[in-house]
Amino acid sequence: MNSVASVPLPLDNNFDFAGWMAQPDDVAAPPDIKLQERNQFNHDFELFNRASSRKTRLYQMSLLDNSVTPAMDTKLIIDFLIIGAGVSGLSCAIALRRAGHRVVVVEREKEIGQSDVGRGVRLPPNLSKILYRWNLKSEVSAFAAKSKQIQIYRLDTGDRLGDHYWDDEVLRETQGEFLFGHLADLRKMMYAVAVDQGATVRLATTAVSVDPERHAVTLGSGETLTADVVIGADGAFGLVRPMLLNEQGIQEATKPTMCMYSATAPKALVEKDPQSKHFYEHEVVQACGN
């Protein structure tokens, strides 16, 4: 079966799915399978949930809920190949390993975080709560700072428009926290967890093409890898997303028209500069331009 869909993960990063998920041998494919090929990823998994054992039906719960024991002896074990070891790819690898599936991740960087110099990252509650449920709160706290408020400024004039405070009651309801940190630190932490969970992460490995019919990914070295499911987590401008859109005859609604520049500066230097020292006059982690 040739299944193409987008994965609605509760993360900020875009995450695309180019999956080829076979039906269990003892379950006949439904007559409307052509329609289902266009369904979302969770619909594909629902077919498996209905056809497999109770342990497999615990699959989706065990991905996020720490109260559910990871089904490491899952009856229906699937081989996953993930392209990209960003936040989405590594999150997916951890979740799938917790459910007992086999996972291989290919990443073109020679070292995790190599391209993230100067890049900050925000961890909103919908991400931090997942990491906390995976018992990673201490690992997250080691590099991330908790945000109590943000200040909002006009980009063109620098005028301060106001402050936004994170309400404690709201954060308790979300079961997470609003955090900021360095993207490289987040990825390195998640890489270590994924490997510890049993995922294979191949660095300095570039995917150059995907063959949906063969469930195969060809690497820059000429090597070909195959799996039951191939997941593209290589970003909006990666290999998989354009292939999916082209296969479905979909054109991007808009083309990117903005560039984002990111940098980091030591706190001591920021406080010495008369034009920037006001950022530390209040207990605030982020300032936004509009």
C-alpha positions in Angstrom: 0.0 0.0 0.0 1.2 3.4 -0.9 0.2 5.7 2.0 1.0 9.4 1.9 -0.1 11.8 4.7 1.1 14.5 7.1 1.8 13.6 10.7 -0.1 15.9 13.1 2.5 15.8 15.9 2.0 18.2 18.8 5.2 20.0 18.0 6.1 23.3 16.4 8.3 21.9 13.7 6.8 20.7 10.4 6.9 17.0 10.1 6.0 15.1 7.0 5.1 11.5 6.5 5.8 9.4 3.5 4.6 6.0 4.7 4.1 2.7 3.2 2.4 0.6 5.9 1.5 -3.0 5.0 -1.7 -4.6 6.2 -1.3 -7.5 8.7 -1.3 -10.8 6.9 -4.6 -11.9 8.5 -6.5 -8.7 7.7 -7.9 -8.0 4.3 -7.5 -4.5 2.9 -10.8 -2.7 3.0 -12.4 -1.9 -0.4 -12.0 1.8 0.0 -8.2 1.5 0.4 -7.6 4.0 -2.3 -9.4 6.6 -0.3 -7.6 5.7 2.9 -4.3 6.2 1.1 -5.1 9.9 1.3 -6.0 9.9 5.0 -4.0 11.2 7.9 -1.3 9.2 9.6 -3.5 8.5 12.6 -6.2 6.9 10.4 -3.6 4.5 9.0 -2.6 3.6 12.5 -6.3 3.0 13.4 -6.3 0.1 11.0 -3.5 -1.5 12.9 -5.2 -0.7 16.3 -8.4 -2.6 15.2 -6.5 -5.5 13.8 -3.8 -6.2 16.4 -3.5 -7.2 20.1 -4.3 -5.0 23.1 -0.6 -4.2 23.5 -0.6 -2.7 20.0 -3.7 -0.8 20.8 -1.7 0.8 23.7 0.6 2.2 21.0 -0.7 5.7 20.7 -1.1 6.1 24.5 2.4 4.9 25.3 3.9 7.5 22.9 3.0 10.4 25.2 1.7 9.0 28.5 4.4 8.0 30.9 1.8 6.1 33.0 1.5 3.5 30.2 4.4 1.0 30.2 6.2 1.1 26.8 5.2 -2.0 24.8 8.7 -3.2 24.1 7.3 -6.6 23.3 4.8 -5.2 20.8 3.2 -8.0 18.8 3.2 -5.9 15.6 6.7 -4.6 15.2 7.3 -2.1 12.4 10.6 -1.0 10.9 10.7 2.8 10.6 13.3 4.9 8.7 13.3 8.6 9.6 15.0 11.2 7.5 16.3 14.0 9.6 17.4 14.2 13.3 15.9 17.5 14.2 13.5 18.0 17.0 10.6 16.3 15.1 12.7 13.4 13.9 14.3 12.6 17.3 10.9 13.0 19.0 9.4 10.5 16.6 12.3 8.1 17.1 11.9 8.2 20.9 8.1 7.7 20.7 8.4 4.8 18.3 11.1 3.1 20.4 8.9 3.5 23.5 6.2 1.6 21.6 8.6 -1.2 20.8 9.3 -0.6 17.1 12.6 -0.7 15.3 13.9 2.8 14.3 16.8 4.0 12.1 17.4 7.8 11.7 19.6 9.3 9.0 21.1 12.7 9.5 23.4 14.7 7.2 25.2 16.5 10.0 28.4 15.0 11.3 27.6 16.1 14.8 24.2 16.8 16.3 23.8 20.6 16.8 26.5 21.5 14.3 24.3 23.8 12.3 22.5 25.2 15.3 25.2 27.8 16.4 23.4 30.9 17.6 19.9 29.4 17.3 17.6 29.7 20.3 14.5 27.6 20.7 11.3 28.0 22.5 9.7 25.0 24.3 6.0 25.8 24.7 3.8 23.8 27.1 2.6 21.4 24.3 6.2 20.3 23.8 7.6 20.5 27.4 4.7 18.4 28.7 5.6 15.6 26.4 9.2 15.7 27.5 8.1 15.7 31.1 5.9 12.7 30.5 8.9 10.9 29.1 10.7 11.5 32.5 13.0 14.1 31.0 12.3 17.0 33.2 15.7 17.0 34.8 17.4 16.8 31.4 15.4 19.7 30.1 16.0 21.8 33.2 19.7 21.4 32.8 19.7 23.7 29.7 16.3 25.5 29.5 15.2 28.6 31.3 11.6 29.1 32.4 9.8 32.1 30.9 7.5 34.2 33.2 6.6 36.8 30.6 7.5 38.2 27.2 7.8 41.8 26.1 6.4 42.9 22.8 8.1 45.7 20.7 7.4 47.2 17.3 10.1 46.1 14.9 10.2 49.3 12.9 10.4 51.8 15.8 11.5 49.8 18.8 8.5 51.1 20.8 7.4 48.8 23.7 3.8 47.7 23.1 3.3 45.7 26.3 4.0 42.6 28.3 2.4 39.2 28.4 2.6 37.1 31.5 2.2 33.3 31.6 -0.6 32.6 34.0 0.3 29.8 36.5 -3.2 28.4 36.4 -3.1 28.2 32.7 0.3 26.5 32.7 -0.9 23.9 35.2 -3.9 23.2 33.0 -1.5 22.6 30.0 0.7 20.3 32.2 3.8 21.9 30.8 5.9 25.1 31.0 7.0 27.8 28.7 10.8 27.4 28.3 13.6 28.8 26.3 17.0 27.3 25.5 19.5 26.6 22.9 18.4 24.4 20.0 21.7 22.5 19.9 21.3 21.6 23.6 17.7 20.4 23.0 18.8 18.2 20.0 21.8 16.8 21.8 19.6 15.8 24.8 17.0 14.2 22.5 19.7 12.4 20.5 21.2 10.9 23.7 17.7 9.7 24.8 16.9 8.2 21.4 20.1 6.2 21.3 19.6 5.1 24.9 16.1 3.9 23.9 17.6 1.8 21.2 17.2 3.9 18.1 20.0 3.7 15.5 21.1 7.2 14.4 23.4 7.4 11.5 25.2 10.8 11.3 27.0 12.2 8.3 24.4 10.3 6.2 22.5 12.2 3.5 19.3 10.9 1.9 19.2 11.8 -1.8 16.1 10.1 -3.1 13.0 8.1 -1.9 11.3 5.3 -3.8 7.7 4.9 -2.5 7.1 1.7 -4.4 10.1 0.0 -2.8 9.9 1.8 0.5 13.5 2.6 -0.1 15.8 5.6 0.6 19.0 6.0 -1.4 21.9 7.7 0.4 24.6 9.9 -1.0 27.0 7.0 -0.7 24.9 4.9 -3.0 23.7 2.7 -0.2 19.9 1.9 -0.2 17.9 1.5 3.0 14.5 0.0 3.2 11.8 0.0 5.9 8.1 -0.6 6.4 7.5 3.1 6.9 9.6 6.1 5.8 9.1 9.3 7.7 10.4 12.6 6.4 11.4 14.9 9.2 13.9 16.9 7.1 12.0 20.2 7.2 9.9 22.3 4.9 12.7 22.5 2.3 14.0 19.0 2.7 13.6 16.0 0.4 10.3 14.5 1.4 7.8 17.4 1.5 8.3 18.5 -2.1 8.0 14.8 -3.2 4.7 14.4 -1.3 3.2 17.6 -2.7 4.3 16.7 -6.2 2.8 13.2 -5.9 -0.5 14.6 -4.9 -0.5 17.4 -7.4 -0.4 20.1 -4.7 1.4 23.4 -5.1 2.7 25.5 -2.2 0.1 28.2 -1.4 2.8 30.8 -0.9 6.5 31.1 -1.3 8.7 32.1 1.6 9.2 35.9 1.6 10.9 36.5 4.9 14.3 35.6 6.3 15.1 34.9 10.0 18.4 35.8 11.5 19.4 34.4 14.8 22.3 35.0 17.1 23.3 34.7 20.8 25.2 37.2 22.9 26.7 36.8 26.5 24.5 38.4 29.1 27.5 40.4 30.4 27.9 42.1 27.0 24.1 42.8 26.7 24.1 44.5 30.1 27.0 46.7 29.2 25.4 48.1 26.0 23.2 51.1 26.8 20.8 50.1 23.9 20.3 46.6 25.1 20.7 46.6 28.9 17.0 47.3 29.4 16.3 43.7 28.4 17.6 42.6 31.7 15.8 45.2 33.8 12.9 42.9 34.3 12.7 39.1 34.8 12.0 38.2 31.2 13.4 35.6 28.8 12.1 36.7 25.4 11.4 40.0 23.6 9.3 39.9 20.4 9.3 42.4 17.5 6.2 43.1 15.5 
